[in-house]
Amino acid sequence: MLTTRRRVMTVAAAVLGGSLLVTACGGSDGGGSADGKTLKLWHYEGADSAMGAAWNEAIKEFEAKHPGVKVKFEEKGFEQIQKTAPMILNSSDAPDLMEYNKGNATAGQLSKQGLLTDLSAEVTKRGWDKMLSPGVATTSKYDTKGVMGSGKWYGVPNYAEYTMVYYNKDLFKKYKIAEPKTFDELTAAMDEFVAKGVTPLANAGAEYMAQQYLYQLALSKADRSWVDKYELYKGKNDFHDPAWTYAATTFADWVKKGYISKKSTSTKAEDAGVSWIQGKTPILFSGSWWYGRFQSEAKFDWDSGLWPGSDLTLGSGGNLWVVPKNAKNKELAYDFIDITMSKKIQNILGNKGGVPVAADTSAITDAKSKELISDFNTVSKRDGLAFYPDWPVNGFYDVLVSETQKLITGSEKPDAYLSNLQQAYDKGVPQQ
């Protein structure tokens, strides 16, 4: 998030999908002062999201523990931060602490440009590294070329995210279709929905969702070394290999079969999510960033599960807390991060439908939240977090959106689609 929920962030992706504007908390003074009395904070999570609820509580906790210190927001949206961060962070207007998207093309770029503070000493001092699994920590560290997975700590995630299949159980019952447990059962169910005049998959071709469907299809035929080649440049990535070829041809076939609407090319992630919330589509594949919202807004019986027949799925540590190089109150920023990693805030995040990284599992009382965290633990234990398709190179998100739209409309064949991705990818991969 886009994903990046990407998240959910427009993105996404996540990427990120459900990313909304943050409401100002207190006023904005145009920049944190260096007197240790103001923490200027930017984040883009909606107040009704799990992260938004947890971080609002963290602000109260922070101010209680720091008498005389105020946390101040400026209203920022995901896209606004994404597009203006390099310019803002290179100025005196930089915040003290900021949520930023993880990955080579985002946090990696800022670290390479010298715009972020090296947090390595603070991570060790405060024990944050002990709270994060290796898969989650991957996106926190970047080398001198801005490639994730090794080097210095430039960010800290206090939640995790992953993708899953959401099922509208009421629609399955209405059309007398069995809920799928295997991949073959999933395609059989989609055939039945199409036969009854229902488009089974909610999709958003204008943003991250379509490319994430395609990437998941590739992951179902891939392994960890494949992911490392693509995301971490550990070997030559070939877009015409069996996994990518299967993904592109299957996705195009799904459009032809009516699983995915050709009209979804201009649909945004928010629209797709809302269509699912309104009970218009039986199946949505997207991230945990939607989970809390679905819990509060979906007025029908629903369930979720991991993509059938695949050990790998899209996911990672959540977006990062980063401290800009020009931040004026870095110690306050470190204290705030520490509070968001505390059991109290982690438990709130978990019970609100988020995926905490350091919660007390016995304190998670909501049944659906327990299921969400259990599935994440399943993925994490099998080293199944495979990051996101737009991460490897700068600007690749836009390429994936436009190229995948062409697959949906049928104006481009799978072979040409893969060739165009290869060209853009090779152009952006840093020289080793």
Secondary structure, 3 states (H helix, E strand, C coil): CCCCCECCCCCCCCECCCECCCCCCCCCCCCCCCCCCEEEEECCECCCCHHHHHHHHHHHHHHHHCCCCEEEECCCCHHHHHHHHHHHHCCCCCCCEEEECCCCCCHHHHHHCCCECCCHHHHHHHCHHHHCCHHHHHHHEECCCCCECCCEECCECCEEEEEEEEEEHHHHHHCCCCCCCCHHHHHHHHHHHHHCCCCCEECCCCCHHHHHHHHHHHHCCCCHHHHHHHHHCCCCCCCCCHHHHHHHHHHHHHHHHCCCCHHHHHCCHHHHHHHHHCCCCCEEEEEHHHHHHHHHHCCCCEEEECCCCCCCECEEECCEEECECCCCCHHHHHHHHHHHCCHHHHHHHHHCCCEECCCCHHHCCCHHHHHHHHHHHHHHHCCCECECCCCCCCCHHHHHHHHHHHHHHCCCCHHHHHHHHHHHHHHHCCCC
